[in-house]
Amino acid sequence: MSEFRQNPITKNWVLIAPARGKRPDQYKTYSVMHGVPEVDKSCVFCPGSEHLNSELARVPEGKDWEIRIIPNKFASLEHTAVYRHKEFYVSHSGDGDHEVIITRKHNEPVALQSIATVELTIRTFIERINSLSKHQELAYVQIFHNHGRDAGASIVHPHYQLLATPIVPPHVHSEIMCCYHYYQTHKSCI
């Protein structure tokens, strides 16, 4: 089970997610897309393997999807809200959402995708953020894309991860507060 732990000095929160250590490692070399087919029948994210993952949505719906959204099997966050006061620190269960947003082609990283695919992906991000914003316990959404082993990716197929947390990271909170203070001083948005 994952959990947020609060630093007793700074009061910042850190996410501890042991299940992430169980992720697969598909990289045999550091060359990510060289010689990779458009569809790989052994890939859990490719068309034809949809039955291997539970699914939150498809865009468009049907077998000719361009984007699929699935829960992360090795999630950093899950739905359990429990606070604990340990001897040295305060913890909070890793409550939140961890989704995977998959684009269709196995051999097409973001840099090689069509403008239409990139636009559809961004619209999907917006829809997911708007949907998750209705959950009062969530305060922050982060979307990221790991490309290659060095970036932390464990599966070759291009995909994004979405994390929705009940905690706003300190650096983001600081930027928001600085924008607020700028507005108070200058009466304009920075």
TIKE-38230 format. One line per field, with one value per residue: residue in three letters; x, y, z of N, C-alpha, C in turn. Coordinates in steps of 0.1 Angstrom, whole numbers. Layout:
! residues N
aa	c(ALA|...)
n.x	c(X|...)
n.y	c(Y|...)
n.z	c(Z|...)
ca.x	c(X|...)
ca.y	c(Y|...)
ca.z	c(Z|...)
c.x	c(X|...)
c.y	c(Y|...)
c.z	c(Z|...)
//
This chain:
! residues 190
aa	c(MET|SER|GLU|PHE|ARG|GLN|ASN|PRO|ILE|THR|LYS|ASN|TRP|VAL|LEU|ILE|ALA|PRO|ALA|ARG|GLY|LYS|ARG|PRO|ASP|GLN|TYR|LYS|THR|TYR|SER|VAL|MET|HIS|GLY|VAL|PRO|GLU|VAL|ASP|LYS|SER|CYS|VAL|PHE|CYS|PRO|GLY|SER|GLU|HIS|LEU|ASN|SER|GLU|LEU|ALA|ARG|VAL|PRO|GLU|GLY|LYS|ASP|TRP|GLU|ILE|ARG|ILE|ILE|PRO|ASN|LYS|PHE|ALA|SER|LEU|GLU|HIS|THR|ALA|VAL|TYR|ARG|HIS|LYS|GLU|PHE|TYR|VAL|SER|HIS|SER|GLY|ASP|GLY|ASP|HIS|GLU|VAL|ILE|ILE|THR|ARG|LYS|HIS|ASN|GLU|PRO|VAL|ALA|LEU|GLN|SER|ILE|ALA|THR|VAL|GLU|LEU|THR|ILE|ARG|THR|PHE|ILE|GLU|ARG|ILE|ASN|SER|LEU|SER|LYS|HIS|GLN|GLU|LEU|ALA|TYR|VAL|GLN|ILE|PHE|HIS|ASN|HIS|GLY|ARG|ASP|ALA|GLY|ALA|SER|ILE|VAL|HIS|PRO|HIS|TYR|GLN|LEU|LEU|ALA|THR|PRO|ILE|VAL|PRO|PRO|HIS|VAL|HIS|SER|GLU|ILE|MET|CYS|CYS|TYR|HIS|TYR|TYR|GLN|THR|HIS|LYS|SER|CYS|ILE)
n.x	c(8|6|18|16|41|48|73|86|99|99|73|66|52|59|57|55|57|56|47|55|80|76|71|73|102|110|131|158|179|192|183|153|132|142|138|114|81|49|27|29|24|30|29|13|-1|-8|-30|-54|-46|-63|-80|-63|-61|-80|-103|-107|-115|-120|-108|-114|-145|-147|-132|-112|-97|-77|-66|-63|-74|-63|-64|-34|-15|5|2|9|-8|-40|-75|-79|-85|-67|-54|-24|-7|25|54|74|66|39|15|-3|-26|-19|-38|-57|-55|-41|-34|-30|-23|-26|-13|-20|-1|27|53|56|68|61|74|72|46|15|1|-27|-29|-15|-30|-55|-46|-40|-65|-77|-63|-72|-100|-98|-86|-106|-127|-116|-114|-138|-137|-137|-117|-93|-65|-46|-32|-10|6|27|53|73|101|119|144|163|148|130|110|92|79|80|61|47|33|15|14|-9|-12|-32|-36|-42|-27|-10|20|49|65|48|27|41|47|21|14|32|24|-1|7|21|-1|-16|2|7|-18|-23|-22|6)
n.y	c(-12|22|53|87|105|128|153|160|183|202|200|192|168|134|108|74|45|13|-7|1|-9|-34|-32|-41|-47|-38|-31|-39|-27|6|20|32|32|20|-2|-12|-25|-13|-25|-47|-79|-90|-70|-54|-31|-27|-26|-52|-64|-55|-68|-75|-55|-37|-11|24|43|49|66|73|56|21|-4|8|26|55|64|50|47|35|20|22|-7|-9|9|41|54|49|43|50|64|71|83|84|87|84|74|92|107|120|103|96|77|66|80|86|89|69|67|53|66|57|58|48|36|14|20|48|75|105|127|119|117|126|159|158|135|144|166|153|138|158|170|148|147|171|165|143|156|175|158|145|167|169|154|159|153|154|174|181|175|157|151|130|119|93|85|60|39|54|75|64|48|17|2|-2|7|38|59|78|90|96|113|119|137|143|163|193|198|212|230|238|250|271|286|293|309|330|341|350|370|387|396|410|431|443|444|429|399|378)
n.z	c(0|-8|5|17|33|58|62|92|98|76|68|43|19|10|-14|-9|-27|-28|-47|-72|-77|-88|-115|-150|-171|-202|-217|-237|-248|-251|-272|-282|-303|-326|-352|-342|-344|-358|-345|-319|-311|-286|-269|-241|-244|-271|-300|-301|-277|-258|-240|-219|-201|-177|-184|-186|-205|-241|-270|-303|-293|-296|-319|-334|-319|-309|-286|-254|-221|-191|-158|-138|-134|-116|-95|-80|-65|-48|-39|-8|22|48|78|97|127|133|153|146|124|104|85|55|37|4|-13|-42|-78|-104|-136|-169|-201|-233|-265|-299|-317|-316|-322|-323|-310|-291|-304|-331|-337|-354|-359|-354|-337|-315|-307|-301|-280|-261|-258|-246|-222|-210|-207|-189|-167|-161|-154|-131|-115|-103|-80|-48|-29|-43|-52|-70|-103|-122|-153|-171|-194|-199|-218|-229|-213|-197|-189|-171|-181|-183|-201|-236|-255|-264|-240|-215|-181|-156|-126|-99|-70|-34|-25|-31|-47|-30|-45|-66|-51|-41|-64|-72|-50|-53|-78|-70|-51|-68|-84|-65|-59|-85|-98|-121|-141|-139)
ca.x	c(0|13|14|23|47|51|85|82|105|94|59|63|48|66|49|62|49|64|42|62|91|72|69|81|113|110|142|170|189|188|177|139|123|149|133|102|70|38|19|36|14|33|27|0|-8|-11|-43|-55|-43|-72|-85|-53|-62|-93|-102|-115|-121|-113|-111|-129|-149|-147|-119|-103|-93|-65|-61|-69|-71|-64|-57|-20|-14|15|-2|15|-20|-52|-85|-81|-82|-64|-43|-17|4|36|62|83|60|25|13|-17|-26|-17|-52|-57|-57|-29|-39|-21|-30|-19|-15|-22|11|38|66|55|69|54|81|69|31|8|-5|-40|-28|-11|-42|-64|-40|-41|-80|-80|-58|-82|-112|-95|-84|-120|-134|-110|-116|-151|-135|-133|-105|-81|-61|-35|-31|3|7|40|56|87|105|131|148|169|137|122|99|94|73|84|49|45|22|16|9|-16|-13|-41|-32|-49|-17|-3|35|54|70|37|21|49|45|8|14|40|15|-11|13|23|-13|-19|10|6|-31|-23|-17|19)
ca.y	c(0|34|63|100|108|142|156|167|197|211|197|187|154|126|97|61|36|1|-15|6|-18|-46|-30|-49|-39|-44|-25|-47|-18|20|25|29|29|14|-16|-15|-25|-5|-32|-58|-88|-93|-57|-53|-18|-26|-31|-67|-68|-47|-77|-77|-44|-30|2|36|50|48|77|72|43|10|-11|17|37|62|66|43|51|24|22|17|-19|-8|23|48|59|41|50|47|76|68|91|77|94|75|80|103|114|118|97|96|67|71|82|94|82|67|62|53|71|50|61|35|30|9|26|62|84|118|135|115|117|136|170|153|126|152|174|144|135|170|170|137|152|181|157|136|166|180|147|143|179|168|146|170|149|156|188|183|165|158|142|130|109|88|80|53|34|64|84|57|40|3|-4|5|14|52|62|89|86|107|111|129|136|152|172|201|198|225|240|243|258|283|294|299|320|341|347|358|382|396|402|419|442|450|444|422|386|376)
ca.z	c(0|-9|15|18|46|60|68|105|99|66|66|29|18|0|-17|-9|-34|-30|-58|-84|-79|-95|-129|-159|-178|-215|-225|-238|-252|-248|-284|-279|-314|-337|-355|-334|-354|-355|-336|-313|-305|-273|-261|-234|-247|-285|-304|-300|-263|-249|-230|-209|-191|-175|-192|-182|-217|-254|-279|-302|-288|-307|-321|-341|-310|-311|-273|-244|-207|-182|-145|-138|-127|-106|-92|-69|-57|-48|-32|6|29|62|84|108|134|137|163|141|113|101|72|49|27|-10|-18|-54|-90|-112|-149|-181|-213|-243|-279|-306|-324|-307|-327|-326|-298|-293|-314|-345|-339|-362|-351|-350|-326|-303|-303|-295|-267|-252|-254|-236|-209|-205|-203|-176|-156|-158|-147|-118|-107|-95|-68|-38|-22|-51|-53|-80|-113|-130|-164|-176|-204|-199|-231|-228|-200|-189|-183|-162|-187|-182|-213|-249|-261|-260|-231|-205|-168|-149|-112|-92|-56|-25|-20|-41|-44|-25|-56|-73|-42|-40|-76|-71|-40|-59|-87|-62|-46|-80|-88|-54|-61|-98|-104|-134|-141|-144)
c.x	c(9|9|22|28|51|64|82|88|99|79|55|60|56|58|58|53|56|60|50|74|88|69|78|92|115|123|154|182|184|182|162|131|129|144|121|90|58|29|28|27|17|32|14|-7|-12|-25|-43|-52|-52|-77|-76|-54|-76|-92|-112|-122|-113|-117|-106|-132|-148|-133|-108|-98|-79|-58|-70|-65|-73|-59|-43|-20|-4|14|6|4|-32|-62|-87|-76|-80|-52|-37|-7|14|44|70|76|45|24|-1|-16|-24|-30|-51|-59|-43|-34|-28|-29|-21|-23|-14|-9|22|51|66|55|63|60|77|54|26|3|-19|-39|-24|-23|-52|-59|-42|-56|-83|-75|-67|-94|-109|-93|-98|-128|-129|-112|-129|-149|-129|-120|-92|-78|-51|-35|-18|2|21|42|70|90|119|135|154|159|128|111|102|88|76|73|48|32|25|11|2|-17|-22|-40|-41|-39|-11|12|39|58|59|29|28|47|31|7|21|32|4|-5|17|10|-17|-11|8|-8|-32|-18|-3|20)
c.y	c(12|44|76|101|122|144|164|180|206|211|194|172|147|113|84|51|23|-8|-11|-3|-31|-44|-38|-40|-45|-39|-35|-39|-4|26|22|25|22|0|-20|-15|-16|-11|-44|-67|-92|-81|-56|-40|-17|-31|-46|-72|-61|-55|-79|-66|-40|-16|12|42|47|61|74|58|33|5|-3|29|43|64|57|48|39|27|16|5|-18|7|28|53|50|48|44|59|73|77|83|87|84|82|92|112|111|112|97|86|73|72|91|84|81|60|62|57|66|55|48|28|27|16|41|71|97|127|131|114|128|147|165|144|134|160|165|140|146|172|160|141|161|174|150|145|172|170|145|155|178|160|156|166|152|171|191|172|167|147|142|118|105|81|73|49|45|74|77|49|26|-4|4|13|28|53|73|83|98|104|122|127|146|163|180|201|212|235|246|253|272|292|300|311|332|348|355|371|392|403|412|432|450|450|438|408|385|367)
c.z	c(0|2|13|32|47|67|81|106|89|64|52|30|8|-2|-17|-16|-37|-42|-71|-87|-86|-110|-138|-165|-192|-223|-225|-242|-249|-260|-284|-292|-326|-340|-348|-344|-349|-344|-332|-306|-291|-263|-254|-237|-262|-288|-305|-286|-253|-238|-218|-198|-189|-181|-187|-194|-229|-262|-293|-297|-300|-309|-328|-332|-313|-297|-264|-230|-198|-168|-145|-129|-115|-100|-80|-59|-58|-39|-18|14|44|66|95|114|139|148|159|131|111|87|68|38|13|-17|-31|-66|-98|-125|-159|-193|-224|-257|-287|-311|-315|-310|-329|-313|-301|-304|-329|-347|-347|-353|-346|-338|-313|-298|-296|-281|-257|-248|-244|-222|-202|-200|-190|-165|-151|-150|-133|-109|-99|-82|-58|-30|-30|-53|-64|-90|-121|-141|-169|-186|-202|-212|-229|-214|-191|-183|-173|-167|-185|-194|-225|-255|-256|-251|-221|-192|-162|-134|-106|-77|-47|-20|-32|-37|-39|-35|-64|-64|-41|-52|-76|-62|-46|-70|-81|-57|-57|-84|-77|-55|-74|-104|-118|-132|-146|-156)
//
